[in-house]
Amino acid sequence: MELPPRLNMDKKFKRPVALLHVTLYGSKQGALKWYQELGRLLKSLGISRAKSDWGVFYKHIGADSLILASHVDDCAVTGSNNKLITEFKQDVASRYRLTDLGPIASLLGMKITRDRIARTISFSHETYIEAILTKYNFVDMKPCSIPMDPNITLSPPNLQQFPTSPHG
């Protein structure tokens, strides 16, 4: 860490020590500090952390549910009631700067496609796969046939020909 250029330090200090007040972004503890802060905020809003996955938080209000998935400072929120989701976003936005990207389109590098009519959600790792292919120079690879006769019937070996005990 470097001290700000306009900071007037006494010249007798060869290696001054500075206290860093902001722990987010760039420090090793940034993600942990943000997770702790997020946990405090969600707890104050009555939202519980899932025991099976510490990145998932939930709240039941009568018959309705609110679910939040977090990864560092990216969150996706869903629920059974749009009003509940809107109120949650307003609560968070009143305390932190919030960027609402609208309906989810990607999460952790995965493309997400929703079909509301068919009530389905599809995840695609196409971008990730293309990045791996590019990294290892496999983008221009051409498919090839397998080096064996596809008409051969494979079957398990005859187990009776093998001894059943280690001593034969």
The 8 nearest C-alpha neighbors of each residue, nearest first, counted from 0:
[[1, 2, 17, 19, 16, 3, 26, 18],
 [2, 0, 3, 4, 17, 16, 15, 14],
 [1, 3, 4, 0, 6, 17, 5, 15],
 [2, 4, 6, 5, 1, 7, 0, 8],
 [5, 3, 6, 2, 7, 1, 8, 0],
 [6, 4, 3, 7, 2, 8, 1, 9],
 [5, 7, 3, 4, 8, 2, 9, 1],
 [8, 6, 5, 9, 4, 10, 3, 2],
 [9, 7, 6, 10, 12, 15, 11, 5],
 [8, 10, 11, 12, 7, 13, 15, 6],
 [11, 9, 12, 8, 13, 7, 15, 14],
 [10, 12, 9, 13, 8, 14, 15, 7],
 [13, 11, 10, 15, 14, 9, 8, 16],
 [12, 14, 11, 15, 10, 9, 16, 8],
 [15, 13, 12, 16, 11, 17, 10, 2],
 [16, 14, 12, 13, 17, 8, 2, 9],
 [17, 15, 14, 18, 2, 12, 0, 19],
 [16, 18, 19, 15, 2, 0, 1, 20],
 [17, 19, 20, 16, 21, 15, 2, 0],
 [18, 20, 21, 17, 22, 0, 16, 26],
 [21, 19, 18, 22, 17, 23, 26, 29],
 [20, 22, 19, 23, 24, 29, 26, 18],
 [23, 21, 29, 26, 20, 28, 24, 32],
 [22, 24, 29, 21, 26, 25, 33, 30],
 [25, 23, 29, 26, 22, 30, 21, 27],
 [24, 26, 23, 27, 29, 22, 28, 30],
 [25, 27, 29, 28, 24, 22, 23, 30],
 [26, 28, 29, 25, 30, 22, 31, 24],
 [27, 29, 31, 26, 30, 32, 22, 23],
 [28, 30, 23, 22, 26, 32, 31, 27],
 [29, 31, 33, 32, 71, 28, 34, 23],
 [32, 30, 34, 28, 33, 29, 35, 71],
 [33, 31, 35, 29, 34, 30, 28, 36],
 [32, 34, 36, 30, 35, 31, 37, 29],
 [35, 33, 37, 31, 36, 32, 38, 30],
 [34, 36, 38, 32, 33, 37, 31, 39],
 [37, 35, 33, 39, 38, 34, 32, 40],
 [36, 38, 34, 40, 39, 35, 33, 41],
 [37, 39, 35, 41, 36, 40, 42, 34],
 [40, 38, 42, 36, 37, 41, 43, 35],
 [41, 39, 37, 43, 38, 42, 36, 44],
 [40, 42, 44, 46, 38, 43, 39, 37],
 [41, 43, 45, 39, 46, 44, 40, 38],
 [42, 44, 40, 41, 45, 39, 46, 38],
 [45, 43, 41, 42, 46, 40, 90, 87],
 [46, 44, 42, 43, 41, 47, 58, 40],
 [45, 47, 58, 41, 42, 57, 44, 56],
 [48, 46, 57, 56, 58, 42, 49, 45],
 [47, 49, 56, 55, 53, 50, 57, 46],
 [48, 50, 51, 52, 56, 55, 53, 47],
 [49, 51, 52, 48, 53, 55, 47, 56],
 [50, 52, 49, 53, 55, 48, 54, 56],
 [53, 51, 54, 49, 50, 55, 48, 56],
 [52, 54, 55, 49, 48, 50, 51, 56],
 [53, 55, 69, 52, 68, 70, 56, 48],
 [54, 56, 68, 53, 49, 52, 67, 48],
 [57, 55, 48, 67, 47, 49, 66, 46],
 [58, 56, 66, 47, 65, 46, 67, 48],
 [57, 59, 46, 65, 64, 47, 60, 66],
 [60, 58, 64, 63, 61, 65, 57, 62],
 [61, 59, 63, 62, 64, 58, 65, 83],
 [60, 62, 63, 59, 64, 58, 79, 65],
 [61, 63, 60, 64, 59, 79, 80, 65],
 [64, 62, 60, 79, 61, 59, 80, 65],
 [65, 63, 59, 78, 79, 58, 60, 66],
 [64, 66, 78, 58, 57, 77, 59, 79],
 [67, 65, 57, 77, 76, 56, 78, 64],
 [68, 66, 76, 56, 75, 55, 57, 69],
 [69, 67, 55, 75, 74, 54, 76, 56],
 [70, 68, 74, 54, 73, 71, 55, 67],
 [69, 71, 73, 72, 74, 54, 68, 107],
 [70, 72, 30, 73, 69, 34, 33, 74],
 [73, 71, 70, 74, 69, 33, 30, 34],
 [74, 72, 70, 69, 71, 75, 68, 106],
 [75, 73, 69, 68, 70, 72, 76, 67],
 [76, 74, 68, 67, 69, 77, 73, 103],
 [75, 77, 67, 66, 68, 74, 78, 65],
 [78, 76, 66, 65, 67, 84, 75, 79],
 [77, 79, 65, 64, 80, 66, 84, 76],
 [78, 80, 63, 64, 65, 81, 77, 83],
 [79, 81, 83, 82, 78, 63, 84, 64],
 [82, 80, 84, 83, 85, 79, 78, 77],
 [81, 83, 85, 84, 80, 86, 87, 79],
 [82, 84, 86, 80, 81, 85, 87, 65],
 [83, 85, 87, 81, 82, 86, 88, 78],
 [86, 84, 82, 88, 87, 83, 81, 89],
 [87, 85, 89, 83, 88, 84, 82, 90],
 [86, 88, 84, 90, 89, 85, 83, 91],
 [89, 87, 85, 91, 90, 86, 92, 84],
 [88, 90, 92, 86, 87, 91, 93, 85],
 [91, 89, 87, 93, 88, 92, 86, 94],
 [90, 92, 88, 93, 94, 89, 95, 87],
 [93, 91, 89, 95, 97, 94, 90, 96],
 [92, 94, 90, 91, 95, 89, 96, 88],
 [95, 93, 92, 91, 90, 96, 40, 97],
 [96, 94, 92, 97, 91, 93, 90, 98],
 [95, 97, 92, 98, 94, 93, 91, 99],
 [96, 98, 92, 95, 99, 91, 88, 93],
 [97, 99, 100, 96, 92, 101, 95, 88],
 [98, 100, 101, 97, 88, 102, 92, 75],
 [101, 99, 98, 102, 103, 104, 97, 75],
 [102, 100, 99, 103, 104, 98, 75, 76],
 [103, 101, 104, 100, 99, 113, 105, 75],
 [102, 104, 105, 101, 111, 100, 106, 75],
 [103, 105, 111, 110, 102, 112, 106, 113],
 [106, 104, 110, 111, 109, 103, 108, 107],
 [105, 107, 109, 108, 110, 104, 111, 103],
 [108, 106, 109, 105, 70, 110, 73, 124],
 [107, 109, 106, 105, 110, 127, 126, 124],
 [110, 108, 124, 106, 105, 123, 107, 122],
 [109, 111, 105, 123, 122, 104, 108, 112],
 [112, 110, 122, 104, 105, 121, 109, 123],
 [111, 113, 121, 120, 122, 104, 110, 114],
 [114, 112, 120, 119, 115, 121, 111, 118],
 [115, 113, 119, 117, 116, 118, 120, 112],
 [114, 116, 118, 117, 113, 119, 120, 112],
 [115, 117, 118, 114, 119, 113, 120, 112],
 [116, 118, 114, 119, 115, 113, 120, 121],
 [119, 117, 115, 116, 114, 120, 113, 121],
 [120, 118, 114, 117, 113, 115, 121, 116],
 [119, 121, 113, 112, 114, 122, 111, 118],
 [122, 120, 112, 111, 113, 119, 123, 110],
 [123, 121, 111, 110, 109, 112, 124, 120],
 [122, 124, 110, 125, 109, 111, 121, 126],
 [123, 125, 109, 127, 126, 128, 110, 122],
 [124, 126, 128, 123, 127, 129, 109, 110],
 [127, 125, 129, 128, 124, 130, 108, 109],
 [128, 126, 130, 124, 129, 125, 131, 108],
 [127, 129, 125, 131, 130, 126, 124, 132],
 [128, 130, 132, 126, 131, 127, 133, 125],
 [129, 131, 127, 133, 128, 132, 134, 126],
 [132, 130, 134, 128, 133, 129, 135, 127],
 [131, 133, 137, 129, 138, 135, 130, 134],
 [132, 134, 136, 130, 131, 135, 138, 137],
 [133, 135, 131, 132, 136, 130, 137, 129],
 [134, 136, 132, 133, 137, 131, 138, 130],
 [137, 135, 133, 134, 138, 132, 139, 140],
 [136, 138, 132, 140, 135, 139, 133, 134],
 [137, 139, 132, 133, 136, 140, 129, 135],
 [140, 138, 137, 141, 136, 132, 133, 142],
 [141, 139, 137, 138, 142, 136, 132, 143],
 [140, 142, 139, 143, 138, 137, 144, 136],
 [143, 141, 140, 144, 145, 139, 137, 138],
 [144, 142, 141, 145, 146, 140, 147, 139],
 [143, 145, 146, 142, 147, 149, 148, 141],
 [144, 146, 147, 143, 148, 149, 142, 150],
 [145, 147, 144, 148, 143, 149, 151, 150],
 [148, 146, 145, 149, 151, 144, 150, 152],
 [147, 149, 150, 151, 146, 145, 152, 144],
 [150, 148, 151, 147, 145, 152, 146, 144],
 [149, 151, 148, 152, 147, 153, 145, 146],
 [152, 150, 149, 148, 153, 147, 154, 146],
 [153, 151, 150, 154, 149, 148, 155, 147],
 [152, 154, 151, 155, 156, 150, 149, 148],
 [155, 153, 156, 152, 157, 151, 158, 150],
 [154, 156, 157, 153, 158, 152, 159, 160],
 [157, 155, 158, 154, 160, 159, 153, 161],
 [156, 158, 159, 160, 155, 161, 154, 162],
 [157, 159, 160, 161, 156, 155, 162, 163],
 [160, 158, 161, 157, 162, 163, 156, 155],
 [159, 161, 158, 157, 162, 156, 163, 167],
 [162, 160, 159, 158, 163, 157, 167, 164],
 [163, 161, 167, 164, 160, 165, 159, 166],
 [164, 162, 161, 165, 167, 159, 166, 158],
 [165, 163, 166, 167, 162, 161, 159, 160],
 [164, 166, 167, 163, 162, 161, 160, 159],
 [165, 167, 164, 162, 163, 161, 160, 159],
 [166, 162, 164, 165, 163, 161, 160, 159]]
